[in-house]
């Protein structure tokens, strides 16, 4: 009679590798941007990163507190700092290769904020019970 196998605790292994790499690259990029002395990047947040499975390319999604009007300026600053950010990833992450970074504004957050704003302006009617 054989014993049934117990499920082993997997810890962080339950997540796909690419999700772990995405989060690691996001943390390193955000830390490096925070260290940079560039006024254009002061109110910028890295919202997410999508690294290709082959680790050659990564899209870094960002948002600024200054809104959509500042996207071009922030994008220019990020592209100017791209090599330094990639170098930081290469130093700090133990990966086969360092991905080439591409920066894009995260429009999903702004769309969500716009929906919230519309809902606040036009609240749903409260239903009354006839009891």
N, C-alpha and C positions, 0 to 999 in steps of 0.2 A: 504494500500500500504506500503510495507516494504522497508526500505532503503537498498541498497546493502552494504555489509560489506566491509570496507576498510582494506587493508592489513596492519597489524601492522609492525612497524619497529622491526626487530628481533635482531639487533645488532650482537653480537658474536654468538647468538643462531643459526644462519643459518649454522654454521659448525658442523659437527658431533662431538660428545663428544670425540671420540678417537683421532681426529686430534688436539683438544685443549690439551688433556693429553699428546700427543706426543710432542707438542711444549713446554709445561711446563716442562716436564722431560728433554728435550734437553737443555733448558735454564739453569735449575738448575745444570745439569751434567756439562755443559760447564763452568759455574761460579765456581763450585767446583774444576774442573780440573785446572782452572786458578789459584786458591788459593794454590794448592799443590806445594810443593817445590821438584819437581822431574825433573831433566834435560831431562829425556826421554820423557817428555810430553810438552816441551816448544814449539815446532812447530807443535802442534796437534790441529785439529779442529773437533768438533762434527758436522757431516753433517746432520744427521737425527736420529730419534728414532722411533721405532715401538713398541708400547705397546699393549699387548694382551687385548682384550675387558674385560677379567676377572681381569685384573690388576696384574696377578701373575708373568708375565715375560715381559721383554723388551729387544729388540735388539738395541744397541747403535752403529750406524755406524760412523766411524771416518776416517780422512785422515790426513796424515802428509806431511809437505812441503819437507821433506827429501826423499820422494818417497817410493816405495815398499820395498826397502832394509831395511827400519826402522820399518816395520810393526810388526815384531816379538818382537822387543824391546819395542815398544809402547804398544803392546798387553799385554806384561808381566807387564809393569808399570800400565796399566789400571786394570788388574786383581788384582794387589797388592793393588790398591786404591779402589777397588769395594765396600768394606764394608763402607768406608768413604763417597763415592758418594751416595750409597743407604741411608745412615743415613741422609745426607743433603736433599735428596728428601723427606724422611719421615718427617723431621722437617719443610720443607718449603711448601710442597704440602698438600693440604687438600684432601686426597684420602682415600678410604676405606682400602687399603693395599698398601704397598710399593713393587713395582715389583723387582724381582731378575734380575739383569742386566747381559747381555751377550754382549761382545764387538766384533765387526767385522770390518775389513777394508772395506771402500767404494770403490769398484773397478769401479763403474759406472763413477765417476768423472775422474778417470785415463783413462778410455776408451774414454770419451769425449775429454779429452786433447789430446789423441793420434790421434783422428779423426781431430781435429783442426790443429795439427802439419802436418798431411798428406795433408790437404787442403792447408796449407800455402806453402808446398814444391811443390805441383802440382796444381797451380791455373787453374781454368776452362778457356778454350779459350773464348775470347771475340768475339761475333757474329758481323759481319759487315753487314750493310744495303747496298743493291745494288742501292739505290736511287740516 
